Amino acid sequence: MEHEFWHERWAKKEIGFHEGTVNQYLHDHWPELAGKGTDAVFVPLCGKAHDMWWLHDRGHPIIGVELSELACKDFFEEAGEKAKVHPGEPFITFKHDNLQLWCGDFFQLVPEDLKHVRLVYDRAALIALPPHMRRDYVNHLTAIIPDGTRILLITLDYDTEIKGPPFNVSNEEVQELYQDDYKIEHILTNTLAKDHPFTKRKGLENASESVFRLTKL
């Protein structure tokens, strides 16, 4: 999937993958993942997710990575906050308090960038990628986060004939992608009602969301 695809989606406001409120699974399952600490959190392919403000308000330093500069600007503007912008290569950084958005290509990150990270929140990264990119995504994530890092992963499973993103990722694929380098705990799978915004928008009869807790070995 080319960079231009995502730039065009954001420019045209074709962002059905964006959630305008805090994700309920994050609210329900983050405390068990993070404990009472305020470890640094990495949010890959973060968009302008409100979830990052929720994490920030709980004291976590945040590093989000997002390809679209428009999404990074919207994130702060829509919250009525100002960010200091630092142009650079390979990332433009937007900083506000202990919250940073790095605008650029996820695959340009190196371990030094995330050396302080102990937690990862992935609601919309893995499912944003088509099948041929997901192995590369997981391999690169594994290479750049420290051992022992804990991940809250949320996935979607639905009729594979429907065009993404977000894309269908089965529980079996999660096992296949992560089993070599992570301890995998399947927390839940929840069937989405037919009147759920996602199923209505896509015209789906059956869809489900799953939540996983992963720990890098």
C-alpha positions as CSV (number, residue, x, y, z in Angstrom):
1,M,0.0,0.0,0.0
2,E,1.6,3.2,-1.2
3,H,2.1,6.4,0.9
4,E,-0.1,8.3,-1.5
5,F,-3.1,6.1,-0.7
6,W,-3.1,7.3,2.9
7,H,-2.3,10.9,2.1
8,E,-5.3,10.9,-0.3
9,R,-7.6,9.3,2.3
10,W,-6.8,12.0,4.8
11,A,-7.0,14.8,2.3
12,K,-10.5,13.6,1.2
13,K,-11.6,12.9,4.8
14,E,-12.1,9.3,3.9
15,I,-11.3,8.2,7.4
16,G,-14.0,5.7,8.4
17,F,-11.3,3.9,10.4
18,H,-11.0,6.9,12.7
19,E,-12.9,6.7,16.1
20,G,-14.2,9.9,17.5
21,T,-14.3,8.7,21.0
22,V,-12.0,6.7,23.4
23,N,-12.0,3.0,22.5
24,Q,-14.0,0.9,25.0
25,Y,-11.5,-1.9,24.9
26,L,-8.7,0.5,25.8
27,H,-10.8,1.8,28.7
28,D,-11.6,-1.7,30.0
29,H,-8.3,-3.5,29.5
30,W,-5.5,-1.0,29.7
31,P,-5.3,-0.9,33.5
32,E,-4.5,-4.6,33.6
33,L,-1.9,-4.3,30.9
34,A,-0.2,-1.2,32.3
35,G,-0.7,-1.6,36.0
36,K,-0.4,1.5,38.1
37,G,2.7,2.8,36.4
38,T,3.1,5.5,33.8
39,D,5.5,3.8,31.3
40,A,6.1,5.3,27.9
41,V,3.6,4.1,25.2
42,F,4.2,3.7,21.5
43,V,1.1,4.1,19.2
44,P,2.0,2.9,15.6
45,L,0.0,4.3,12.7
46,C,-1.8,6.5,15.2
47,G,-3.8,8.8,13.0
48,K,-5.5,11.4,15.2
49,A,-6.9,8.9,17.7
50,H,-8.5,10.4,20.8
51,D,-7.1,7.4,22.7
52,M,-3.7,9.1,22.9
53,W,-5.2,12.0,24.9
54,W,-6.8,9.4,27.2
55,L,-3.4,7.8,27.8
56,H,-1.7,11.1,28.1
57,D,-4.2,12.2,30.8
58,R,-3.1,9.1,32.8
59,G,0.5,10.2,32.9
60,H,1.9,8.1,30.1
61,P,4.6,9.7,27.8
62,I,3.3,9.0,24.2
63,I,5.1,8.5,20.9
64,G,2.7,8.1,18.0
65,V,3.9,7.5,14.5
66,E,1.7,8.7,11.6
67,L,2.4,9.1,7.9
68,S,-0.1,11.9,7.3
69,E,1.0,15.4,8.4
70,L,-2.6,16.5,8.1
71,A,-3.6,13.9,10.7
72,C,-0.9,15.1,13.0
73,K,-2.1,18.7,12.7
74,D,-5.7,17.8,13.1
75,F,-4.9,15.8,16.3
76,F,-3.8,18.9,18.2
77,E,-6.1,21.4,16.5
78,E,-9.3,19.4,17.3
79,A,-8.2,19.2,20.9
80,G,-7.6,22.9,21.1
81,E,-3.9,22.3,21.9
82,K,-0.8,23.7,20.3
83,A,2.2,21.6,19.4
84,K,5.8,22.6,18.8
85,V,6.8,21.4,15.3
86,H,10.3,20.3,14.6
87,P,11.1,19.7,11.0
88,G,13.6,16.9,10.3
89,E,14.5,13.7,8.6
90,P,13.1,11.1,8.5
91,F,10.4,12.5,10.8
92,I,8.7,15.8,11.5
93,T,7.9,15.8,15.2
94,F,4.9,17.5,16.9
95,K,5.4,17.9,20.6
96,H,3.0,18.9,23.4
97,D,4.0,18.2,27.0
98,N,5.0,14.5,27.1
99,L,3.0,13.6,23.9
100,Q,4.9,13.4,20.6
101,L,3.7,12.6,17.1
102,W,6.3,11.6,14.7
103,C,5.2,12.3,11.1
104,G,6.8,9.8,8.7
105,D,7.2,6.2,7.7
106,F,6.9,3.6,10.5
107,F,9.5,1.5,8.8
108,Q,12.1,4.3,9.3
109,L,12.0,3.8,13.1
110,V,15.1,2.3,14.8
111,P,15.5,0.8,18.2
112,E,17.1,3.9,19.6
113,D,13.8,5.8,18.9
114,L,11.8,3.5,21.2
115,K,14.3,2.6,23.8
116,H,12.2,4.0,26.7
117,V,8.9,2.4,25.5
118,R,7.4,-0.4,27.6
119,L,3.9,-0.4,26.3
120,V,2.3,-0.5,22.8
121,Y,-1.3,0.3,21.8
122,D,-2.3,-1.1,18.4
123,R,-6.0,-0.5,17.6
124,A,-5.6,0.5,14.0
125,A,-2.1,-0.4,12.8
126,L,-2.2,-4.1,12.0
127,I,-5.7,-3.9,10.6
128,A,-4.8,-0.9,8.5
129,L,-2.4,-3.0,6.5
130,P,-3.2,-5.4,3.6
131,P,-2.1,-9.1,4.1
132,H,1.2,-8.8,2.2
133,M,2.4,-6.0,4.5
134,R,1.5,-7.4,7.9
135,R,4.5,-9.8,8.3
136,D,6.9,-6.9,7.6
137,Y,5.0,-4.7,10.1
138,V,5.2,-7.3,12.9
139,N,8.9,-8.1,12.1
140,H,9.8,-4.4,12.2
141,L,7.8,-3.7,15.4
142,T,9.6,-6.7,17.0
143,A,13.0,-5.3,16.0
144,I,12.4,-1.8,17.4
145,I,10.7,-2.4,20.8
146,P,12.6,-3.6,23.9
147,D,12.2,-7.1,25.2
148,G,9.4,-7.3,27.8
149,T,7.3,-4.7,26.0
150,R,3.6,-5.3,26.5
151,I,1.1,-4.7,23.6
152,L,-2.7,-4.2,23.7
153,L,-3.8,-5.4,20.2
154,I,-7.3,-5.0,18.8
155,T,-8.3,-6.7,15.6
156,L,-11.3,-7.1,13.3
157,D,-12.6,-10.3,11.7
158,Y,-15.2,-10.2,8.9
159,D,-16.1,-11.4,5.4
160,T,-12.8,-11.3,3.5
161,E,-14.6,-10.2,0.3
162,I,-15.2,-6.7,1.8
163,K,-12.6,-4.2,0.7
164,G,-10.4,-2.6,3.5
165,P,-9.0,-0.8,5.3
166,P,-9.7,-1.7,8.0
167,F,-8.8,-5.2,6.9
168,N,-9.9,-8.5,8.2
169,V,-7.4,-10.2,10.6
170,S,-8.4,-13.5,12.0
171,N,-7.4,-14.8,15.4
172,E,-5.5,-17.6,13.7
173,E,-3.4,-15.0,11.8
174,V,-2.6,-13.2,15.0
175,Q,-1.2,-16.5,16.3
176,E,0.8,-17.0,13.2
177,L,2.3,-13.5,13.1
178,Y,3.2,-13.2,16.8
179,Q,3.8,-16.7,18.2
180,D,7.6,-16.8,17.5
181,D,8.4,-13.7,19.5
182,Y,5.6,-13.0,21.9
183,K,3.5,-14.5,24.7
184,I,0.0,-14.3,23.4
185,E,-3.1,-13.9,25.6
186,H,-6.5,-13.8,23.9
187,I,-8.6,-11.7,26.2
188,L,-11.9,-11.8,24.3
189,T,-13.8,-11.9,21.0
190,N,-16.9,-9.8,20.7
191,T,-19.5,-10.3,17.9
192,L,-20.6,-6.9,16.5
193,A,-24.3,-6.2,16.4
194,K,-25.8,-5.5,12.9
195,D,-26.5,-1.9,14.0
196,H,-22.9,-1.3,15.0
197,P,-21.4,1.6,13.0
198,F,-18.8,-0.6,11.3
199,T,-21.2,-3.4,10.2
200,K,-23.8,-0.9,9.0
201,R,-21.2,1.1,7.0
202,K,-19.8,-2.0,5.4
203,G,-23.1,-3.8,5.0
204,L,-21.8,-6.8,6.9
205,E,-23.9,-9.7,8.3
206,N,-21.1,-11.0,10.5
207,A,-18.1,-9.2,12.1
208,S,-16.2,-9.5,15.3
209,E,-13.5,-7.7,17.3
210,S,-10.8,-9.4,19.3
211,V,-8.5,-8.1,22.0
212,F,-5.1,-9.6,22.8
213,R,-2.4,-8.9,25.3
214,L,1.1,-9.6,23.9
215,T,4.4,-9.6,25.7
216,K,7.6,-9.6,23.7
217,L,9.9,-12.4,24.8
